């Protein structure tokens, strides 16, 4: 599933090609995604300009004067920029074609993504209004994070993956941040000291920022690419490293399941 760094890289990849451009046509070859594609995408979007391409959590927001197109990539979705004349490949369900014949093409083999239209203030949309702070913003800080942690007995890994606490800390990045902060993933959130939570906030910010930077370096250009930045071939310290030596102490990395998600950690470095 694309995580926040992958979605942010997608935003940065497509924005220069579609911001300020007028939509001339929308072609929907398959409307049955996680939710049916909003009919307004075909009826209202043509003729409008994309003013800004923004991101909130893992939602891409294409803003126009008349409303906002909300795109979620689901588990297997991707976007790429092609010429409108390019023959669609399998699972390429939607084309947003611009007046210069540039096409934003949406591909989703598993069809768990979504394209929805909203005319409301986007912060009030039902999918967005309950989201926590962006991890790379000043709103994600220890003064907000610590009181929330004090109220929760859930494992710290589950806590930081809760989108109402902070958005965008997916399974891979949660394991990596907890390793960097030296915190055992099963430790109850309310049992982690404030000093260690400060380290965790810093680790989350650092790891996500590095992933975004690496994604920009790896992908470089969305034009005629597959539009799928993946996980940037980055070096992971613990995730997926079961039985391999910890990069700090050489203790074999252990794998456990927390909330039905694979979790990787060092039994020596994390407590």
LINFEN-V17654 format. One record per residue. N is the residue number from 0. RES is the residue in one small letter. SS is DSSP state (a for helix, b for strand, c for the rest). Layout:
# LINFEN-V17654
n: <N:N>
res: <RES:RES>
ss: <SS:SS>
This chain:
# LINFEN-V17654
n: <0:1:2:3:4:5:6:7:8:9:10:11:12:13:14:15:16:17:18:19:20:21:22:23:24:25:26:27:28:29:30:31:32:33:34:35:36:37:38:39:40:41:42:43:44:45:46:47:48:49:50:51:52:53:54:55:56:57:58:59:60:61:62:63:64:65:66:67:68:69:70:71:72:73:74:75:76:77:78:79:80:81:82:83:84:85:86:87:88:89:90:91:92:93:94:95:96:97:98:99:100:101:102:103:104:105:106:107:108:109:110:111:112:113:114:115:116:117:118:119:120:121:122:123:124:125:126:127:128:129:130:131:132:133:134:135:136:137:138:139:140:141:142:143:144:145:146:147:148:149:150:151:152:153:154:155:156:157:158:159:160:161:162:163:164:165:166:167:168:169:170:171:172:173:174:175:176:177:178:179:180:181:182:183:184:185:186:187:188:189:190:191:192:193:194:195:196:197:198:199:200:201:202:203:204:205:206:207:208:209:210:211:212:213:214:215:216:217:218:219:220:221:222:223:224:225:226:227:228:229:230:231:232:233:234:235:236:237:238:239:240:241:242:243:244:245:246:247:248:249:250:251:252:253:254:255:256:257:258:259:260:261:262:263:264:265:266:267:268:269:270>
res: <x:x:x:x:x:x:x:x:x:x:x:x:x:x:x:x:x:x:x:x:x:x:x:x:x:x:x:x:x:x:x:x:x:x:x:x:x:x:x:x:x:x:x:x:x:x:x:x:x:x:x:x:x:x:x:x:x:x:x:x:x:x:x:x:x:x:x:x:x:x:x:x:x:x:x:x:x:x:x:x:x:x:x:x:x:x:x:x:x:x:x:x:x:x:x:x:x:x:x:x:x:x:x:x:x:x:x:x:x:x:x:x:x:x:x:x:x:x:x:x:x:x:x:x:x:x:x:x:x:x:x:x:x:x:x:x:x:x:x:x:x:x:x:x:x:x:x:x:x:x:x:x:x:x:x:x:x:x:x:x:x:x:x:x:x:x:x:x:x:x:x:x:x:x:x:x:x:x:x:x:x:x:x:x:x:x:x:x:x:x:x:x:x:x:x:x:x:x:x:x:x:x:x:x:x:x:x:x:x:x:x:x:x:x:x:x:x:x:x:x:x:x:x:x:x:x:x:x:x:x:x:x:x:x:x:x:x:x:x:x:x:x:x:x:x:x:x:x:x:x:x:x:x:x:x:x:x:x:x:x:x:x:x:x:x:x:x:x:x:x:x>
ss: <c:c:c:a:a:a:a:a:a:a:a:a:a:a:a:a:a:a:c:c:c:b:b:b:b:b:b:b:c:c:c:b:c:c:c:b:c:c:c:a:a:a:a:c:c:c:c:c:b:c:c:b:b:b:b:b:c:c:b:b:b:b:b:c:c:c:c:b:b:b:b:b:c:c:c:c:b:b:b:b:b:b:b:c:c:c:c:c:c:c:c:b:b:b:b:b:b:b:c:c:c:b:b:b:b:b:b:b:c:c:c:c:c:b:b:b:b:b:c:c:c:a:a:a:c:c:c:c:c:c:c:c:b:b:c:c:c:c:c:c:c:a:a:a:a:a:a:a:a:a:c:c:c:c:b:a:a:a:a:a:c:c:c:c:c:b:b:c:c:c:a:a:a:a:a:a:a:a:a:a:a:c:c:c:c:c:c:b:a:a:a:c:c:a:a:a:a:a:a:a:a:a:a:a:a:a:a:a:a:a:a:a:a:a:a:a:a:a:a:c:c:c:b:c:c:c:c:c:c:c:c:c:c:c:c:c:c:c:c:c:c:c:c:c:b:c:c:c:c:c:c:b:c:b:b:b:b:b:c:c:b:b:b:b:b:c:c:c:c:c:c>
